[in-house]
Amino acid sequence: MKVVSFSSAASKLPDDVLAALRDDIGEWRSSGVSALELPFTGKEFADIAASAEHDLRALLDLPESYRVLFLQGGASAQFSLLPMNLLGDKNNCDYVQSGYWSRRAFEAASPYCNPRVIALGSESALPEPSTWDRSPNAAYCHYTTNETVDGLQFQSYPEDVAAPLVADMTADFLTRPIPVERFGLIYASAQKNLGAAGLTIVIVRQELLDRARSGTPAPFDYARQDKSNSRVNTPPTFAVLVAGRMLAWLREHGGLAAAAARNKVKSAKLYAAIDESGGFYSCRASPRHRSSISICFRLPDPALDLTFAEEAQATGLCHLRGHPEVGGLRASLYNAVAEDAVDALVSFMSDFKRRRG
């Protein structure tokens, strides 16, 4: 039985990337030591980090005016670090509340600044950027590109934001092209589309550095991390290696335009299975804001949701339960989830409807 994970927490890795990592763990490039044993102060890790940054810059066509940081921890750590690093001499920040994770970001920022909600979404729709009540004097404007809990995704990127635009792209980072020049800062945890938990990538416009509030600990200070090549403290070395493998894999498979095309095909198949089920499966997200990465759906009876997840797991289709906050079902179609995995899920959905509908 082939096992496929649709987990939202951590993505599947491509088979060839896993094979390369097995070799890396055994011995790193004839060095006599495992990649897990490489010191972060040595040339070997410096080369790994430099290669990962090179591939990331190539994928994004990233201007030199943007700096890349490889930081410990998940994206939620950045919820507090953003105001600590970007306020400068200001205290006001704009926040778009479009779902669970953007609310978490707003709440975490509150002790450090005066965050203002400039737009509200719902469980089924996102606030269009044209409706955001933006402040020209805000230190930054924060939003979340993909709300994994509700299966909502901004299908285009905002334009003409008065304050520097900051985006949590954790769920859909590198799943489609990004107009980086519109952003002051982008951050994303690596475990969704770049492999292993414990690493967050921060891409920040250089002019926004050196704004950290007094007393910001050195490991949390973007400017200090930039000056030390993300090595103020011990970086998550193996997670950086995994990310580097995934970045190379993305380039080898056509870059971000090709990734977007694959993700569009995968999600279209799954949404078709939902929409053509005669109401047996339903999706609360409006078609205009449906995510191509986080597909959330449910059955007529919550008890059937649990039965569906359990029976799917028994056939090798794993981790399909929705977020505990909302329940239901969820399939996360990150970059490394193959189209044939979606085909298997669609086939199971059809069979489950036949037996239980």
C-alpha positions as CSV (number, residue, x, y, z in Angstrom):
1,M,0.0,0.0,0.0
2,K,1.4,3.4,-1.0
3,V,1.1,5.9,1.8
4,V,0.5,9.6,1.1
5,S,0.4,12.4,3.7
6,F,-1.9,15.4,3.2
7,S,-0.8,16.9,6.5
8,S,-1.0,20.7,6.9
9,A,1.7,20.7,9.6
10,A,4.5,19.2,7.6
11,S,4.7,18.4,3.9
12,K,5.6,15.3,2.1
13,L,9.1,15.4,0.5
14,P,9.8,14.1,-3.0
15,D,11.3,10.6,-3.2
16,D,14.5,11.8,-4.9
17,V,15.0,14.5,-2.2
18,L,14.5,11.9,0.6
19,A,17.0,9.6,-1.1
20,A,19.6,12.5,-1.3
21,L,19.0,13.3,2.4
22,R,19.5,9.7,3.4
23,D,22.9,9.9,1.7
24,D,23.6,13.2,3.4
25,I,22.9,11.7,6.8
26,G,25.1,8.8,6.1
27,E,28.1,10.9,5.1
28,W,28.3,14.4,3.8
29,R,30.2,14.5,0.5
30,S,33.0,12.1,1.5
31,S,33.8,14.3,4.5
32,G,33.7,11.3,6.9
33,V,30.9,12.9,9.0
34,S,27.1,13.0,8.7
35,A,25.4,16.2,7.6
36,L,23.8,16.1,11.1
37,E,27.3,16.6,12.5
38,L,28.5,19.5,10.5
39,P,29.4,22.5,12.6
40,F,27.6,25.7,11.7
41,T,30.9,27.6,11.9
42,G,32.6,25.4,9.2
43,K,33.0,25.9,5.5
44,E,30.7,22.9,4.7
45,F,27.6,24.5,6.3
46,A,28.6,27.9,4.9
47,D,28.5,26.3,1.4
48,I,25.1,24.7,2.1
49,A,23.6,28.0,3.2
50,A,25.1,29.9,0.3
51,S,23.8,27.3,-2.2
52,A,20.3,27.5,-0.7
53,E,20.3,31.3,-0.8
54,H,21.5,31.2,-4.4
55,D,18.7,28.9,-5.5
56,L,16.1,31.0,-3.6
57,R,17.3,34.2,-5.2
58,A,17.2,32.5,-8.6
59,L,13.6,31.2,-8.1
60,L,12.4,34.6,-7.0
61,D,14.6,36.7,-9.2
62,L,15.4,38.4,-5.9
63,P,17.1,41.9,-6.1
64,E,20.3,42.4,-4.2
65,S,18.5,45.1,-2.1
66,Y,16.7,42.2,-0.3
67,R,18.4,40.2,2.4
68,V,17.8,36.5,3.2
69,L,17.8,35.2,6.7
70,F,17.7,31.6,7.9
71,L,16.2,31.8,11.4
72,Q,15.3,29.2,14.1
73,G,11.8,28.5,15.0
74,G,8.4,28.7,13.3
75,A,6.6,31.5,11.6
76,S,4.6,32.2,14.7
77,A,7.8,33.4,16.4
78,Q,7.9,36.2,13.8
79,F,4.5,37.4,15.0
80,S,6.3,39.1,17.9
81,L,9.6,39.7,16.2
82,L,8.1,41.8,13.4
83,P,7.1,44.8,15.6
84,M,10.4,44.4,17.6
85,N,12.3,44.8,14.4
86,L,10.3,47.0,12.1
87,L,8.8,49.8,14.2
88,G,11.6,52.2,14.2
89,D,10.3,55.5,15.6
90,K,6.7,54.5,15.0
91,N,4.2,52.6,17.1
92,N,1.3,52.0,14.7
93,C,0.9,49.0,12.4
94,D,-1.8,47.8,10.1
95,Y,-3.2,44.2,10.2
96,V,-5.6,42.4,7.9
97,Q,-7.5,39.8,9.9
98,S,-8.6,37.2,7.4
99,G,-8.6,34.0,9.5
100,Y,-7.0,32.1,12.3
101,W,-3.3,32.7,11.6
102,S,-3.7,36.4,10.9
103,R,-5.6,36.8,14.1
104,R,-2.8,35.1,15.9
105,A,-0.3,37.5,14.3
106,F,-2.3,40.5,15.5
107,E,-2.7,39.2,19.0
108,A,1.1,38.5,19.3
109,A,2.0,41.9,18.1
110,S,-0.3,43.8,20.5
111,P,2.2,43.9,23.5
112,Y,4.8,45.6,21.3
113,C,2.9,48.1,19.3
114,N,-0.5,49.6,18.5
115,P,-1.9,47.3,15.8
116,R,-5.0,48.4,14.0
117,V,-7.3,46.0,12.1
118,I,-7.8,47.5,8.7
119,A,-9.9,44.7,7.1
120,L,-11.9,41.7,8.3
121,G,-12.5,38.5,6.5
122,S,-15.1,35.8,7.2
123,E,-15.0,32.0,7.3
124,S,-15.8,31.9,3.6
125,A,-14.3,35.0,2.0
126,L,-11.2,37.4,2.2
127,P,-11.3,41.2,2.3
128,E,-10.3,42.5,-1.1
129,P,-7.1,44.7,-0.9
130,S,-9.0,47.6,-2.5
131,T,-11.2,47.7,0.7
132,W,-8.3,47.8,3.2
133,D,-8.4,51.0,5.3
134,R,-4.7,51.5,5.1
135,S,-2.7,54.0,7.2
136,P,0.0,56.0,5.4
137,N,1.9,56.5,8.6
138,A,1.9,52.8,9.8
139,A,5.3,51.1,10.3
140,Y,4.1,48.2,8.2
141,C,1.0,46.5,6.8
142,H,0.7,42.8,7.6
143,Y,-1.4,40.1,6.0
144,T,-1.5,36.3,5.6
145,T,-1.5,35.1,2.0
146,N,-3.1,31.7,2.7
147,E,-5.3,30.9,5.6
148,T,-4.8,27.1,6.1
149,V,-7.6,26.7,8.7
150,D,-10.4,27.9,6.4
151,G,-8.9,27.1,3.0
152,L,-8.7,30.7,1.8
153,Q,-6.0,32.3,-0.3
154,F,-5.5,35.7,-1.8
155,Q,-5.3,35.0,-5.5
156,S,-3.4,38.1,-6.4
157,Y,-0.9,40.3,-4.5
158,P,-1.8,43.8,-3.2
159,E,-0.5,46.8,-5.0
160,D,0.1,50.4,-3.8
161,V,0.2,49.7,-0.1
162,A,1.2,52.9,1.6
163,A,3.2,51.3,4.4
164,P,5.8,48.5,3.8
165,L,3.9,45.4,3.0
166,V,4.7,42.4,5.3
167,A,3.4,38.9,4.4
168,D,3.2,35.6,6.2
169,M,3.5,33.2,3.2
170,T,4.1,30.1,5.2
171,A,1.5,27.9,3.5
172,D,1.9,29.0,-0.1
173,F,5.6,30.2,-0.2
174,L,7.2,29.2,-3.5
175,T,4.0,27.6,-4.9
176,R,3.6,30.4,-7.4
177,P,5.6,33.5,-8.7
178,I,5.9,36.3,-6.2
179,P,6.4,40.0,-7.1
180,V,8.9,40.5,-4.4
181,E,9.4,44.2,-5.1
182,R,5.9,44.9,-3.7
183,F,7.0,43.7,-0.3
184,G,9.0,45.1,2.5
185,L,9.3,41.7,4.2
186,I,8.2,38.1,3.5
187,Y,8.4,35.3,6.0
188,A,7.6,31.6,5.9
189,S,8.2,28.5,7.9
190,A,10.0,25.8,5.9
191,Q,8.0,22.7,6.9
192,K,5.2,23.4,4.3
193,N,7.0,23.6,1.0
194,L,10.7,23.4,1.9
195,G,10.9,20.4,4.1
196,A,11.8,20.3,7.7
197,A,10.3,22.1,10.8
198,G,12.5,24.4,12.8
199,L,13.5,26.9,10.1
200,T,11.8,30.2,9.1
201,I,13.0,32.1,6.0
202,V,12.8,35.9,6.2
203,I,13.3,38.0,3.1
204,V,13.6,41.7,4.0
205,R,14.3,44.8,2.1
206,Q,17.6,46.2,3.3
207,E,16.3,49.6,4.1
208,L,14.1,48.1,6.8
209,L,17.0,46.7,8.7
210,D,18.5,48.6,11.8
211,R,15.0,49.5,13.1
212,A,15.0,47.1,16.0
213,R,13.8,48.4,19.3
214,S,16.4,48.7,22.0
215,G,16.9,45.5,24.0
216,T,15.9,43.1,21.2
217,P,17.9,40.0,21.9
218,A,20.7,39.4,19.3
219,P,19.3,36.1,17.9
220,F,16.0,38.0,17.2
221,D,17.5,41.1,15.6
222,Y,17.2,41.0,11.8
223,A,20.0,43.4,11.2
224,R,22.4,41.5,13.5
225,Q,21.5,38.2,11.9
226,D,22.0,39.7,8.4
227,K,25.5,41.0,9.4
228,S,26.4,37.5,10.7
229,N,25.0,35.5,7.8
230,S,22.2,34.2,10.0
231,R,24.7,32.8,12.5
232,V,24.4,35.0,15.6
233,N,23.3,31.8,17.3
234,T,23.3,28.2,16.1
235,P,21.1,28.0,13.0
236,P,18.9,24.9,12.3
237,T,21.6,23.4,10.1
238,F,19.8,20.3,9.0
239,A,16.6,22.1,8.2
240,V,18.6,24.5,6.1
241,L,20.1,21.6,4.2
242,V,16.6,20.1,3.6
243,A,15.4,23.5,2.3
244,G,18.4,23.7,0.0
245,R,17.5,20.3,-1.4
246,M,13.9,21.4,-2.0
247,L,15.0,24.7,-3.6
248,A,17.2,22.8,-6.0
249,W,14.3,20.4,-6.7
250,L,12.0,23.3,-7.5
251,R,14.5,24.8,-10.0
252,E,15.0,21.4,-11.6
253,H,11.2,21.0,-12.0
254,G,10.6,24.3,-13.8
255,G,10.6,26.9,-11.1
256,L,7.6,28.8,-9.7
257,A,5.5,29.1,-12.8
258,A,5.6,25.3,-13.3
259,A,4.8,24.8,-9.6
260,A,1.8,27.1,-9.9
261,A,0.6,25.2,-12.9
262,R,0.9,21.9,-11.1
263,N,-0.9,23.2,-8.1
264,K,-3.7,24.6,-10.2
265,V,-4.3,21.2,-11.8
266,K,-4.2,19.3,-8.4
267,S,-6.6,21.6,-6.7
268,A,-9.0,21.8,-9.6
269,K,-9.4,18.0,-9.5
270,L,-10.2,18.0,-5.8
271,Y,-12.6,20.9,-6.0
272,A,-14.3,19.2,-8.9
273,A,-14.8,16.1,-6.8
274,I,-16.4,18.3,-4.1
275,D,-18.6,20.5,-6.4
276,E,-19.8,17.5,-8.4
277,S,-20.8,15.4,-5.4
278,G,-24.4,16.6,-5.3
279,G,-23.9,18.2,-1.9
280,F,-22.4,15.1,-0.2
281,Y,-19.1,17.1,0.0
282,S,-19.2,20.8,0.6
283,C,-16.7,23.7,0.7
284,R,-17.4,26.9,2.6
285,A,-14.7,28.9,0.9
286,S,-16.1,31.1,-1.9
287,P,-14.8,30.1,-5.3
288,R,-13.2,33.5,-5.7
289,H,-11.0,32.9,-2.6
290,R,-10.5,29.1,-2.6
291,S,-6.9,28.1,-1.8
292,S,-5.0,26.0,-4.3
293,I,-2.9,24.7,-1.4
294,S,-5.3,24.1,1.6
295,I,-8.5,22.4,0.4
296,C,-11.0,22.3,3.3
297,F,-14.3,20.4,2.9
298,R,-16.8,18.6,5.0
299,L,-19.6,16.0,4.8
300,P,-23.3,16.4,5.8
301,D,-22.7,14.9,9.3
302,P,-19.6,15.6,11.4
303,A,-19.5,12.0,12.4
304,L,-19.0,11.1,8.8
305,D,-16.0,13.4,8.7
306,L,-14.3,11.2,11.3
307,T,-15.3,8.0,9.5
308,F,-13.9,9.4,6.2
309,A,-10.6,10.3,7.8
310,E,-10.3,6.9,9.5
311,E,-11.1,4.9,6.4
312,A,-8.9,7.1,4.2
313,Q,-6.0,6.5,6.6
314,A,-6.6,2.7,6.4
315,T,-6.0,3.0,2.6
316,G,-2.8,5.0,2.9
317,L,-4.4,8.5,2.5
318,C,-3.2,10.1,5.8
319,H,-3.7,13.2,7.8
320,L,-6.9,14.5,6.4
321,R,-8.6,15.9,9.5
322,G,-9.3,19.6,9.6
323,H,-7.9,22.0,12.1
324,P,-9.3,21.4,15.6
325,E,-10.6,25.0,15.6
326,V,-13.1,24.3,12.8
327,G,-13.2,20.5,12.3
328,G,-14.1,19.0,8.9
329,L,-11.5,17.7,6.5
330,R,-8.5,19.2,4.9
331,A,-6.1,18.1,2.2
332,S,-2.9,20.2,2.0
333,L,-1.4,20.1,-1.5
334,Y,2.0,21.5,-1.0
335,N,4.6,21.5,-3.8
336,A,5.8,17.9,-3.2
337,V,2.3,16.3,-3.2
338,A,2.1,14.6,-6.6
339,E,-0.9,14.7,-8.9
340,D,-1.3,10.9,-8.6
341,A,-1.8,11.4,-4.8
342,V,-4.7,13.7,-5.6
343,D,-6.1,11.2,-8.1
344,A,-6.1,8.5,-5.3
345,L,-7.9,10.8,-3.0
346,V,-10.5,11.7,-5.6
347,S,-11.1,8.0,-6.3
348,F,-11.5,7.3,-2.5
349,M,-14.0,10.2,-2.3
350,S,-16.0,8.7,-5.1
351,D,-16.0,5.3,-3.5
352,F,-16.9,6.7,0.0
353,K,-19.8,8.6,-1.4
354,R,-21.1,5.5,-3.2
355,R,-20.9,3.5,0.1
356,R,-22.0,6.2,2.6
357,G,-24.0,8.7,0.5
